[in-house]
């Protein structure tokens, strides 16, 4: 009985923390393509912004655009 109570207490404490993950934990992969369009801009500030935005994603997904 104590194990069930301890498990329920642990889950009750862990679930709110799991829901507070950063919003970028899941993102639409098509967004990478949209962000990468800024790399073709003539404006250096737009290119810099695109690089910074792409830097928020996993390198496996952005490598072809950044390297």
C-alpha positions in Angstrom: 0.0 0.0 0.0 2.8 2.4 0.8 4.4 1.7 -2.6 1.2 2.8 -4.4 1.0 5.9 -2.3 4.6 6.8 -3.0 4.2 6.1 -6.7 1.1 8.3 -6.9 3.0 11.1 -5.0 6.0 10.9 -7.4 3.7 11.0 -10.4 1.8 13.9 -9.1 5.0 15.8 -8.6 6.5 14.8 -11.9 3.6 15.5 -14.3 3.5 19.3 -13.8 7.2 19.5 -14.4 6.9 17.5 -17.6 4.2 19.8 -18.9 6.5 22.9 -18.4 9.0 21.8 -21.1 10.0 24.5 -23.5 7.7 25.1 -26.4 10.4 24.2 -28.9 10.4 20.6 -27.6 8.2 19.8 -30.5 8.1 21.8 -33.6 6.8 21.3 -37.1 9.7 20.3 -39.4 8.4 22.4 -42.2 9.2 25.4 -40.1 12.9 24.8 -40.7 12.3 25.2 -44.4 10.5 28.5 -43.8 13.2 29.8 -41.5 15.9 28.7 -44.1 14.3 31.0 -46.7 15.7 33.9 -44.9 19.2 32.7 -45.7 18.6 33.8 -49.3 17.8 37.4 -48.4 20.0 40.3 -49.6 19.6 41.9 -46.2 22.4 40.8 -43.9 20.1 41.3 -40.8 17.5 38.9 -42.3 20.2 36.3 -42.9 21.5 36.7 -39.4 18.0 36.3 -38.0 17.5 33.2 -40.1 20.8 31.6 -38.8 19.8 32.4 -35.2 16.3 30.9 -35.7 17.7 27.8 -37.3 20.1 27.5 -34.4 17.2 26.6 -32.2 16.6 23.4 -34.0 18.6 20.2 -33.8 21.6 20.2 -36.1 20.5 17.0 -37.8 17.6 18.9 -39.3 19.4 22.1 -40.2 22.8 20.9 -41.3 22.0 21.1 -45.0 21.1 24.8 -44.6 23.9 25.9 -42.3 26.9 24.0 -43.4 
